[in-house]
């Protein structure tokens, strides 16, 4: 079983691992095809977020090129990630089952099945896709159960998850395991779009470990995703594997099944990095990527500015980033507010050194969220900043403009912010009302920043992308952004 996770339509983006180029659809294809030839009993799987938060080459064409490429490579099965819901259930189903979009016309959809066991229709309470799929290899049945993180409603806009309910992942998996066992299926795999991390001792922690610990002993392998991390280890005797993200790696899981018992008797995994060195890009897939690039070239190649150096989303220990500062500044400038806040998960790429195109800026902010101006008191802003620490597994430090704050990691999660100041150093007044800008995702309480729901006098502005492009164009060129100490750590 060869699996990818969190591909995010990265058809043409070259990554860097150990100072070597990795990734792109054409190189990933060469690796998958080579490994498939080595073993006739191969299944190709994806573990969600195949599309969504994609660069322009895929996103501007409604992510159809990515599904086309998975079809061409002969993928056997996929599950949903949270980003499959970015444009709502109807558009997600169009990409899977086929249908017409006003921008791109008719699309045939995916020619492989999807499975998800923990997403049900709000009205009928029926699963929106098959909760499990059985694949037969040389007559032996292998069961696959898909699930997506139950936190999806908090990390996708409300419109994206309208009409569906997300249930507990482990409960949904165990329910389907029972059904599979009744059908005589003993080899059972889980495609779980939820993640975790692995330490130097090989121990896996995080939500995927918590889920796996609750699973029926009949489950053999858990393919993970969502955290864009490396996982290759065992939890309660189950193999758990995840291959980073963006096609920079894939998982190669080998299992041996006893024909008599139909059960897995051996299993092992390897996470393979898609280094360019020593591998040729797949010509068929490269041609498909080239065609997609040609379609979007007129839009994406427009120059919007020049940087003095690359501006990255890399955070310092306090959680501040140069690119986060630039985006927050753009949003505050466009909406003319006292402060602005940007979520780190909405920053999807870095800006290059030198020429910056519209396509580069789109890759940074591909969601098309509207900007929202609102009023919050100083007391609400402090509570908002403390909400950065509510999930110990996923601390999310907001990028800020017009504002500085200091936090202490050893204080209780709901009181970690030590002080909040305006940019000139004066403390904000808890009783005073301030104007703030954020994006429509956060404005609706996304990432569990529920204080934004308390905002008053809300005004909707242009998209975050348009605001950032406009802001960059009016800056003195070449422009730069850097970490300035807006966010600071203290042990006091």
N, C-alpha and C positions, 0 to 999 in steps of 0.2 A: 504494500500500500504506500503510494507516494502522495504526500499531502502538502498543501500550502495553506497558509492562514494570513489574513490581513493584507491581501495583495493591493487593495485600494486602487485598482486600475493603473498601476505604475508601469505602463507599457514601455515607456521610453526613458525613464529616469534611471541614470546610472548611480549606484550607491558606492560606498567606499568601506572596505573591511581590510584591516592591516595594510593600509595604504595601497590597496589594489582595487581595480574596478570590479564591481559585482552587479548582478541584477539585470533588468529589462526583460520583457516578455520573450524576446528572441533567444536570449541566453538561457533563461529558465526552461524554455521549450526544448532546447538541445539536451539539457541535463535530463529532463523528464523522459524524452524519447529514447535517449541512450539507455537509461535504467530500465525502461519498459521492454526494450529489446532483449535485455539480459535475462528477463524472467517473463515467460508468456502469461503467468498467472499474476498480473499486475492490475491494481485498481487505482485510479486517480481521484483524489478527494480534495474538496476545499472546505475550510472550517469557518466560513463567514467573513464578512467585510471584503469580499472579492471586489465589490464596487462601493462607491460612496467615498467622499473626501478625496476624490481622484484628481489628478492633474488634467489640464484642458484637453489633451489628446483623447481622453476617455470621457471626461465629464461633459464637455460641450456637445458631445454626440450621445448624451443620455446614457453613458457607460455601455452602449451597445457593442463597441469594438472589443471590450474586455470579455463579454459573454461570447461573442463570435470566436475569440481566440481560445477560450476554454472549450467551446464546441469542437473547434478544429483539432485541438489536442486530444479529444476523446475523453473528456472528464466523465467519470462514472456517477458522481454523487456530490452534492453540496449541502451545506446548512446555512442558516441566516446568521449574520452578525447584526449588531445594532445599526451599522451604517446602511444596511440594505433598506432600513426604514426611513432614511433621510428625506425622501420625497413622498413618503406616504405608502400605504399598503397597496393602493391601486397601481401605482407606478412600479412598485416592487414585483407585483404579480405579472405585470406586462413584460418585464424583463425575463421572468421565469417561464411564463406560459405563452408569451407572444401577444401582440396587439399594436395599436396605432398611437403614435404621439404626435401632437401638432407640429413639433419642430423637426422630427426625424422621419415621420411617416410610419409605414408598417415594419414591424420587426418580428422575426419568427420565434424569438425566445430561446431559452436554454434547451438543448436536446439531451439533457440528463436530469434526473429527478432531484428534488430538494426534500429534506426531511427536517421537521421541527416538532418536538413533542410538547413544548411548554408555552406555545402561543395559540390562544383560542379566540374565536370570534365572540365579541361582547354579547351579541344577541342570541346566537345559537349555542354558545359554549362548545362548539365543535372545533377541532384543530384546523388551522388555516392551510396546513400542508400535511402530507402523510407523517404521522408521528414516528414511524420506523419504516425502513426499507430493507428487504432481504435481497442480497446478491448471491448468486450461486457460482462457485468456482469448481469446475470439474464435478458438478453435481452436489457439492457440499454447501449447505446454506450458511451464509454469514449475515448476521443481523447488524444493522446500523441504526442508531438513534441520535437525532440531532436536537440540541438545545442552544438557546441564546441567553446571554446574561439577563437575569430578571431585573437588573437595574436599568434596562433599556429606556423605560419611560422617563428616567431622570437625566438621561444623556442624549436624548433626541427631542426635537421640538414637539410640542403637543399634537400638532397636525400630523406628524409622522406616524404616531402610534394610535391615531383615532380609530376607534372601532375594534380594538383588540386588547386582550388581557394577557399579561405575562405571569406564569405560575412558577412555583419553586422547581429548580432544575433537577435536583436529586429525586424528588417525588415523581416528577414526570418520567425520568429515566427508569426508575424502578418499576413503575406501572407498565412501561413498554417491555421491560425485561421479562416480566411475568407472562405477557402475551407471547413473546418470542419463545420462551421455554415451553409453553403449551403447544407451539407449532414445531417443537423438536429442535429449535435452534440453540446451539451451545456456544458457538463462537460469536461473541457480541462486542461490538465496537461502539464507542460514543464519540460523536463530533460535537464538542462543547465550545461555543464561543464565549469563553470565560478564561481568565488567566491567573498567573501567579509568578513566583520567582523561585530560583534555585540557588542555594548558597554553595560555598566551596566544598562543603561536606556532601553535597548532592541532595540535601533535604529540600523538598518542595513545600512552599508555604503560599498562603493567599487563598482567594475564593475557590480556585480549581481544586486545591488540596482538600478544602472543607467539603466540597461537593463529592469528590471521589471517595472520601472516607465513609460517606453514607450509602455508597452504591452496593447493590446486590453482588455477591461474590462471583456470579457468572460473567460479569463484565471483565473483559480482558485488556482492552486498550482504550485510553482516553486521549483523543486528539484535542489539544487546547488551542486557544487563540486570545485575542483582545488585548493582552498586555505587551504584545510585540517583543516577547522575551524568548530566551532559550530555555527549554525544558526537555530533559531526557533522564527520567528516573522512575522510581516506583513509589506508589502510595497504596498502602494496604495490599500489596501484591499485584496492583494494576499498573501497567506501563502508562506513563503520562508523558506526552511529547508535544512540543511547540517549536516552530522554526522561524523565530524572529518575525519579519514582516517585509512587505514591498517586493517579494520575489528575490530577496537577497539570499534566501536559503529555502530548503524544503526538507520535509521529514521523509525518511525511507524506513518504513517499519516492516520487518520480516516476521511472519508467523508461520508456524508449522502446525497443521491440523491433523489429528488422528482420524483416518477415514472411518474407522469402526465406531469410535465414540462421538465423532463429529465435534470434538472439543480441541481447544488450542493447547498444545503441549510444549511449545517453545515460542518465545517472542523476544525480539530485540529491535532497537532503533538506532538510527544514525541521523544526525542533523547535518545536512550537506550545504556548504556555502557555494553560491553560484559564481565563483571566480571566472572572469573572462579568460584568464591565462590558460592556454592549452585547450580551449573550447571555441568552436566556431558558432556564431549566431545561426539559428535555424532560418533558412532562406524564406520558407513559406510564411512563417510568422512575421519575419522582418518586413516582408512585402505588405502584410496587413497593417502593420504599425505605420509604415511609410504612407499608405493610403489615408489612414486616419489623420496623420500629421498634415498631409497636403490639404485636407478638408478644413482644418482649423487654422492653418498658417496665417491667412490674412488677418485674422483677429488677434492671434496671440503674439505676433512679431512686432507689434507697435511698441516703440521705445517710449518709456515713461520717465526715465531718469538714469543717472549714473551714480554708482556708489564708490566711495574711496576704498572700501574693503567689504568683504562678505559680512552681512548682518544676520546673525543666527538666533535661533530660539533656544540655544543652550543656556540653561539656568545656572546661576551661581548657587552657593549653599543656602542663601536666603530665599531663592526662588525668583530672582530678577533676571530678565534677559534683555539683550539689546533690541531684538525684534519686537518683543512684547512692549517695550517702551515706545517704539516707533508707532505701533498699531494703536496703543492707548492714546498717544498724543494726537494721532490723526482723528480718532473718534471724538475726542474732547474739542479739537479745533473745529470739526465740521458742525457739531451740534452746539458749540459755544456754551459749554457748561463748566462748573467749578472743577469737577473730577470726572474721570472715566475708568472703567474696569473691563478687562478682557480676560476670557478664560484660556488657560494654556492649551487645552485640547482642541481649540479652534485654530491653532497656529500649526499648519500642516507641512510647511517647508521653510527653507531659509532663502534669503535674497542673495544672489551671487555678487562677486566683486566685479565692478565695471558696469557694463550695459545691463539695465533692468527693463524687461519687457512686460507688457500687460499679462502675458502668460505666466511670467515668474510671479507676479503679484496674485494672480488667480490661484496658483499652486499654494501660496501662503494661506489664502482665505477662500476656499472653494465652496463654502456652504451657501453663500448668497443671503446671509442673515441681514435683516434691516437693523439700522441703528434706532435705539429708543432712548429718548430723553425723559427723565422723571425727577421727582423731588424725594429726597430722603433726609432724615435728621442725622445729626452727628452720632446720636446714640444708635440709630439703625445701621449706620455705616460701620461702627465698631462691631456690632453683632454680625453684620455681613462678613467682615474680615475674619471673625472667629469661626465662621462656617467653613473656612478653608481647611480646617483640621478635624471635621466631624467624622471622616472615614479614615481610620488609621492605616488601611491598606492603600488608600489613594489620596494623599494630601495634594490639594490643588491650589497653588498660589496664584491669585489673580494678578494680572499685570495692571499697573496703575499709572495715571497721569494727573498732575495737579495735586498730588497727595503723596505722603511718605508714611510708612509705618514700620514699627520694630516689633519682632515677636520672639518669644522665648520657648524653645521646644520642650523644656522640662515642666512648663506650667500645664494645668489641666486644659483639655482640648477646647473647652468653651470659654477659656479666659487666657488664651495664649498671646493675644495682642497686647503689648505693653503700652504703646502710645501711638496715636494717629495725629499727624501734623499736615498742615498745608505745605505746599512746596517752599514757602518762605520760612518754614520752621515753626510757625505759630500753631498751637494745638487747635484741633477742631472743637467746636462748642457742641456738647451733647444735645443742647436744647434748640440749636439753630437749624434751619432748613437749608440744604444745599442742593444745587442741580447736579445731576450725574448722567453720564451716557454709558450705555452698555449695548450689547447686541440682543436681538429678539430671543435668542436661545436662553441667555441668562435672564433676560427680563421676564420670562415666563417661569423662572425657578429652576432652570436647567442646572445639572450637576449638583442638585440639592441646595443651591443658593436661594433659599425660599424667602429671604428678606426682600429680594427684588419684587416679590409679589405685593409687598406693602407699599411700594412706591406710588406716589400720587401725581396728578397732572401729566400723565404720560403723552408724549408726542412722538410719532413715528417719523423717522427720517429716511435718507437713501440707504442703499445696501452698504455693508461694511467694505466690500470690494471697491465700489465706486468712490467711497470716502477716502480710502487708502491711496488709490490711484491719483485722485485729485490733490491730496495732501503732498504726495511725493512730487508731483509736477510743479507745485508752487514753491518747493524748497530751493534754496540756493544750491546749484549743482557744481561739482559732485556732492552728494549728501552722505551723511553717516548717522549712526545711532550707536550708543554705547550704554553699558551698565553704569548707573550714576549714584547708586546708593539710595534709591527710592525705597527699597525694601532691605531691612537690616535685621541681623540676628543678635541677640544678647543673652547673657546668662544671669542677668540681674532680675 
